[in-house]
Amino acid sequence: MSASNDHERSALQLPRVRIQAALEAMPYARHLGIRLAGAVPGDGALFHLPFDARLIGNVTLPALHGGVVASFMQIAAIAATWALTRADVQPKLVDFSLDFLSSAGPSDIFAQCEFHRVGKRIAAVGVRCWQRSSIEPVALGRAHLFVAPSA
C-alpha cells in the first residue's frame, strides 16, 4: 500500500477519531453511553444511545426522559461540529431549540446531524433523532455553536 493511500485513509478516519475523542471528553456523554454508530454520506455521523431502563422518565408510557433525548441531541451536535471544523477546542453551544414530535419509547435511539452553515464564528446544525426509522423522527433540533477560537 502506498503512502498516499495511507494518508487518504487517515484523513477519512480523522473525523471518526475526533468524534470519539469528543464523546470521551464529555462526562455526561460517557454516563449516558453515547457512541458513534457510523458515518453517513457527506460530512455526517450517526450517533447511538443504547437503551437503559434508568433513562426512563415516564414509567406509565414508558418513555425516555425528555432531558436525556435533548442532551443526546446536543452532544451529537457538539461532537459532529468539532470533527467537521477540526478546531483545537470543542465548540460551545450558543442555543438549542427542540421540537418533540412523539415520545421516545423504551428502545435504542439514534441521531444524525445536518450542517446548514459553518462560518468562521458560528455553525448552524440540524439534528434528527429517531428510533425505528430516520423518516419517523421522535425529535428535531436546531443548534448554533460558537466555533471560533476563544480569546
MOWO-V879447 format. One record per backbone hydrogen bond with DSSP energy under -0.5 kcal/mol. NH is the residue of the N-H (numbers start at 1). CO is the residue of the C=O. Records with the same first field share a line. If there is no record, write none. Layout:
NH = CO, CO
This chain:
6 = 2
7 = 3
8 = 4
9 = 5
10 = 6
11 = 7
12 = 8
13 = 9
14 = 10
15 = 11
17 = 13
18 = 14
19 = 15
20 = 16
21 = 17
22 = 18
23 = 19
24 = 20
25 = 21
26 = 22, 23
27 = 25
30 = 26
31 = 27
32 = 28
33 = 29
34 = 29
35 = 48
37 = 35, 46
38 = 46
40 = 44
44 = 41
46 = 38
47 = 45, 111
48 = 35
49 = 109
50 = 33, 48
55 = 52
56 = 53
57 = 63
58 = 63
59 = 57
62 = 58
63 = 58
64 = 104
65 = 55
68 = 65
69 = 65
70 = 66
71 = 67
72 = 68
73 = 69
74 = 70
75 = 71
76 = 72
77 = 73
78 = 74
79 = 75
80 = 76
81 = 77
82 = 78
83 = 79
84 = 80
85 = 81
86 = 82
92 = 146
94 = 144
95 = 144
97 = 142
99 = 140
100 = 98
101 = 99, 138
102 = 138
105 = 103
107 = 105
109 = 49
110 = 130
111 = 47
112 = 128
113 = 45
114 = 126
116 = 114, 124
117 = 124
119 = 117, 122
123 = 145
124 = 117
125 = 123, 143
126 = 114
127 = 141
128 = 112
129 = 139
130 = 110
131 = 136
136 = 133
138 = 129
139 = 129
140 = 99
141 = 127
142 = 97
143 = 125
144 = 95
145 = 123
146 = 92
147 = 121, 145
148 = 121
